[in-house]
């Protein structure tokens, strides 16, 4: 490139080494593909519990939340649009995984709660997810993992502040 390798959107520190530029150009794709592959593996392992990716994700968010979640907050955390989440929650309630209760001042607002059935399966989900995580991260140096988590948190904060 005639401009010394500088491209719009790249910081000066990242324009010096073309190999770094190449990695940065594909970082979003790599993050998405990695998350998809990780989730597909967990989906496969949780299939015997009759839990699709969307279902186990909803259950984990509910289990890990210190207080009941409103449907709209759950939709944001899970990354599913409101109408799609409502349909999913309808099926999950029908299957005995969750129940909805009135919440907040608005009579249309509902909080979502785990049923006894769901609370009994959460430890298996956590155990399965933990085993997969250990398998996928086996052999990676702890310092690399610390760095990776630190960098991903910074990227997430930046992405969330761009909204």
N, C-alpha and C positions, 0 to 999 in steps of 0.2 A: 504494500500500500504506500502511496506517495506521502501520506501524512504521518509516517513513522509508525504505522500500526494502530493509531488511535481511532476508535470507533465511538460514535455517540452512545451514551449510556454506560460506558465502561469507565471505571475510575482510573486515574493515572497509574496507580500501583499495579493494576491488572493489564495495562497496555504494553508493558515491557516485554513480556514473554508470550509469543504466539501460542504456545502450548496451554498456558493459563487461559487465554482468550477462548481457545477451542473448548476447554472444559466448562468455562462459564456459559458459553453459548448453549451448551447442552445440559446445564444443571437442572433446570426445571423439568425437562423431559426425564432425566435420570431419577429425580425425586419422585415423580409420578409413577414411573415404571417400577421403582423399588417398592413404593407403598402398595401398588397393585399386586405385585408378586407376593409380598409378605401377607397381604390380606387374603389372596387366593389360597395360599398354603393354610392359613388359619381357617378359612371357610371349609376347605377339604377335611381338616381334622375335626371340625365341629359338626360336620354333616350328620354323624351318628346321633347327635342330640337334637336333630331336626331344627337346626338354627342356621339360617342364611346369614350372610355378612351384615345385612341391615339389621336383622333381629339381634344378633349377639352384640352389635355395636350399641344399639339402644339399651339393651340390658346392662352393659358395662357402664354406660354413661349414667344410668339411673343408680346403679349400685355404688358408683364412685362419688356421686354428688352428696354433699353433706346435708342438703335439704331437698325436698321434692321439687322437681322441675316442671315449669309450665311447658305446655306443648310447643309454644313458639321458641322457647329457649332450647328445648331438646332438638328441635329442627335445626337450629343454628349450630349446635354442637356436633350433630351427626352429619350435617351437610346435606340434608334432604329438604326439598321444598315443602312448604306447609301442606298443600293438598296431598302430596305423595306420603308425607309422614302420617297424616290423618288416616289414610287408607291402610298404611302399615300398622298403625296402632289399633285400628278396628280389627284387623286380622289377629294381631297379638292378644288383644283383649278376648276375642272369641276363642282363642286357643289356650287361654288361661295364663298367659305370661305377665300381663300388666292389667292394672285397673286405673280408670280415670276418676278423679274426684273434683268437685267444685273448688276453685281456687281464686284468690284475689277478690276485688270488689265487683268485677264484671261477671255476670252469670254465665257468659259464654266461655270464660277462662276456665281451663281445666289443668290440674296438676296430674302428673303421671306417676304411678307407684308400682313397684314390683309386687307380685303375688308371692305366696309361700312357695309355689312351684318354681318361680324364677329365682328366689333366694336360695333354694336348694341346689340349683344348677350353676350359680355364679362361681362357686369354688372350682368346679370342673372347667369352666371357661377360663378362669384365671390360671389354673394349673396348665391347661393346654397351651394358652398364650405364652406362659412363662417358659414352658419346655421348648416351644418353637423359637422364642427369642434367644434362649441359651444356645440352641442349635445354630441359628443364623449368625450369632455373634461370636461363636467359638473360635478361638485362635486369633481374634483381633486384640492387639495390645490395648490395655486399659487407657493409656494416654491418648491413643487414637479415638477411642470411644468418647472420652471426656471432651476432646476437641470437637468431634462430630456433633455431640449434643449441644455444646456451647454455640457452635456456628449455626446449627439448625434453629436454635432458640432466637438468635439474633435475626436470622432471615425471617422467621415467623413474625417477630415483633415489627420488623420493617414492613412486611406484607400487610399486617393488620393495621398499621398506621397509615397506609396508602389509601385506605377506603375512603 
